[in-house]
Amino acid sequence: MSNRTLIRGGLVVTAADEMHADVLVEDGRIAALAAHNSPVSQGWTAARAIDATNRYVIPGGVDAHTHMELPFGGTFASDSFETGTRAAAWGGTTTIVDFAVQTVGRALREGLDAWYAKADGNCAIDYGFHMILSDVNEQSLKEMDLLVEEGITSFKLFMAYPGVFYSDDGQILRAMQRSAVNGGLIMMHAENGIAIDVLVEQALARGETDPRYHGEVRKVLLEAEATHRAIQLARVAGAPLYVVHVSAEEAVAELAVARDKGLPVFGETCPQYLFLSTDNLAEPDFEGAKYVCSTPLRPREHQAALWRGLRTNDLQVVSTDHCPFCFTGQKELGRGDFSKIPNGLPGVENRMDLLHQAVVDGHITRRRWIEIACATPARMFGLYPKKGTIAPGADADIVIYDPHAEQTLSVETHHMNVDYSAYEGRRVTGRVETVLSRGEVVIDQRTFTGRAGHGVYTPRSTCQYLDH
């Protein structure tokens, strides 16, 4: 009984169901669910009881796109695995999938081992890895097969960032052909980086150096074009495709056309594209630098298309692309040259709350909230039903969520290791109260009780939306 926890009286919300149920947790897993106060649940005993009356009991969030400690533009993302996973827990996320980076000229294994070392013993919640392919060649293609067997079942390629992460169409095709055989999922940063670099150079030559020009040169059409091209290359290779951080209406349209043909093409968007816009990039006194990320923030009219895509399932996942850089000393590297502003926003702590606000605002339903934030990312990346749901046998990654609490998002109260909030002053309804990670209480009534090293590396099976 000492390792049993009983959660009573809450509304259990999963992607499939809503039910007033009591939840019994034992040995880090969900042992049983039963109707609230039914004869079955009244017979349960546990060392710890949590009263979830007037609360939601939801699966812990799965954020399938984070960049802790990422080297970028001569600096590093400001969240370590320790600070970043603690902030994730505060925000109701209990699993992250981060990106290990291959260095050009080096083995995938070397990059992966470096990321294992960064994370090992430091995480407050469970974590997995994707692999960034920076150098597609015979050797790295062979290594992909080995990584899939090891539980690294997804590989990110970049059509952007020439000279850094960029792969040309031939390299992309080869990697896709390999994944068609080994069952891996190719994740694509779809922007035409070669064309963007021309526009960057021209803008700077005209003296257009402010942060807002970051959004103007990274044109919607160049996201749509790259998305289209990635889809066609995937069709030629007979491979599935997952397009990351979709921000533009025209890119959503490309995904919709492909999905209407029945192709295994998937799309992710992020809270910043749903809640922020080019208005933020245009904030005066270099404040716009806080909002520089790629793909960039778009004019506000794109938001409606993203919400519609989430409702119609042309977009299936909301991840954060959490990649924080402090305004002071990091974002400021780009004063006088927007192209030198490190690309990335903090958000791992805000995603579940912002998406609950979307429920309050009528953009999505409660179950869809859990679907896009927990269940689908878990299925997409081979973690379901261990993660992403509340069902017998699943890991006891559970959030007690107060849907009526009001809070103001602010740098003053967040736990991410960054000196600003992208959502400063935004009022939202709904707040995380208590969080269990594998049955261990890591947030207890808004107090952090977790520890670095509780979180464990979690190997993944292949994408569960594909016929294998």
Salt bridges, closest charged atoms under 4 A:
GLU18 OE1 - ARG366 NH2 2.74
ASP22 OD2 - ARG8 NH1 3.37
ASP22 OD1 - HIS36 ND1 2.77
GLU26 OE1 - ARG4 NE 3.88
ASP79 OD2 - HIS322 NE2 2.80
GLU82 OE2 - ARG86 NH2 3.42
GLU110 OE2 - ARG106 NH1 2.86
ASP113 OD1 - ARG109 NH1 3.06
ASP126 OD2 - LYS387 NZ 2.62
ASP126 OD1 - ARG438 NH1 2.39
GLU138 OE2 - ARG174 NH1 4.00
ASP145 OD2 - ARG178 NH2 2.86
GLU150 OE1 - ARG109 NH2 2.33
ASP169 OD1 - ARG229 NH1 2.70
GLU191 OE1 - HIS189 NE2 2.73
GLU191 OE1 - ARG218 NH2 2.94
GLU208 OE1 - ARG206 NH2 3.02
GLU216 OE2 - ARG212 NH1 3.09
GLU223 OE1 - ARG298 NH2 2.83
GLU225 OE2 - ARG229 NE 2.74
GLU249 OE2 - ARG308 NH2 3.78
GLU250 OE1 - HIS302 ND1 3.90
GLU254 OE1 - HIS228 ND1 2.87
GLU268 OE2 - HIS65 ND1 2.89
ASP279 OD2 - ARG300 NH2 2.55
GLU287 OE1 - LYS290 NZ 2.72
ASP321 OD1 - HIS65 NE2 2.95
ASP321 OD1 - HIS67 NE2 3.21
GLU332 OE2 - ARG335 NH2 3.47
ASP337 OD2 - LYS340 NZ 2.89
GLU349 OE2 - HIS415 ND1 2.69
GLU371 OE1 - ARG368 NH1 3.21
ASP395 OD1 - ARG29 NE 3.89
ASP395 OD2 - LYS386 NZ 3.33
ASP395 OD2 - LYS387 NZ 2.77
ASP397 OD2 - LYS387 NZ 2.85
ASP402 OD2 - ARG55 NH2 3.67
GLU406 OE1 - ARG427 NH2 2.85
GLU433 OE2 - ARG55 NE 2.90
GLU440 OE2 - ARG451 NE 3.76
GLU440 OE1 - HIS454 ND1 3.48
ASP444 OD2 - ARG48 NH1 3.73
